[in-house]
Amino acid sequence: MVKYADDTYLIVPANNVHTCAGEVQHIEKWAYKNNLAMNKKKSLIIIKPRSNRQIQVSHTVIPGFSRVQSMAALGVTFSYKLSFKDHIDNIY
């Protein structure tokens, strides 16, 4: 039997960024119990600040995850600013 888990998205407000590691641990435990594994090399994190100013995070939020400014999900490009500019630029 082959099992395949598709994408998972965890959305955490910037003011709760300190809870990300614990949330990921819960997901990893669930995945392990269900014979699935999380590929941290393919895992990304975007931090959305309350305003459009850059958020300052001095530590790695989740070890093994890459922090990015934008990412594609289901054909839509999302940026940390939640604007459509990156998506339109990618389509154009």
C-alpha positions in Angstrom: 0.0 0.0 0.0 1.3 3.4 -1.0 0.2 6.5 0.9 0.7 10.1 -0.4 -0.1 13.2 1.6 -0.6 16.4 -0.4 0.0 20.0 0.7 -0.8 21.2 4.1 -1.1 24.9 5.0 -0.7 26.1 8.6 -1.8 29.8 9.0 -0.6 31.5 12.2 -0.9 35.2 12.8 2.5 37.0 13.3 1.7 37.9 16.9 1.5 34.1 17.6 4.6 33.2 15.7 6.0 31.6 18.8 3.4 28.9 18.6 4.4 27.7 15.1 6.9 25.1 16.3 4.4 23.5 18.6 1.7 23.4 15.9 4.2 21.7 13.5 5.0 19.1 16.2 1.3 18.3 16.5 1.0 17.9 12.7 4.2 15.7 12.7 2.7 13.5 15.5 -0.6 13.1 13.6 1.3 12.3 10.4 3.5 9.7 12.2 0.4 8.0 13.7 -1.1 7.8 10.2 2.1 6.5 8.5 2.9 9.8 6.8 5.9 12.0 6.9 6.5 15.7 6.6 9.2 16.7 4.1 10.8 19.7 5.8 13.0 20.3 2.8 9.9 21.3 0.9 8.3 23.2 3.8 8.1 27.0 3.7 7.0 29.7 6.1 5.6 33.1 5.4 5.1 35.5 8.3 2.4 38.1 7.7 2.8 41.2 9.9 -0.2 43.2 11.1 0.7 46.0 8.7 2.8 45.9 5.5 6.0 46.8 7.4 8.6 44.0 7.5 8.4 41.8 10.6 11.5 41.3 12.6 12.1 37.7 13.7 15.6 37.2 15.0 15.4 33.4 15.3 14.5 30.5 13.1 10.7 30.1 13.6 10.7 26.4 12.7 14.0 24.5 12.3 14.3 23.0 8.9 11.7 25.3 7.2 12.7 28.0 4.7 11.3 31.5 5.3 10.1 33.0 2.0 8.4 36.3 0.9 6.0 34.5 -1.4 4.9 31.0 -2.4 2.5 29.3 -4.8 -0.4 27.3 -3.5 -2.9 25.6 -5.8 -1.9 27.9 -8.7 -2.1 31.1 -6.7 1.0 33.1 -5.6 0.7 34.4 -2.0 3.0 37.0 -0.6 3.5 38.0 3.0 1.8 41.3 2.1 -1.3 39.4 0.9 -1.3 41.4 -2.3 -2.0 40.2 -5.9 1.1 41.7 -7.4 3.3 38.6 -7.3 0.5 36.4 -8.6 -0.2 38.8 -11.5 3.6 39.1 -12.3 3.9 35.3 -12.4 0.9 35.0 -14.8 2.0 37.9 -17.0 
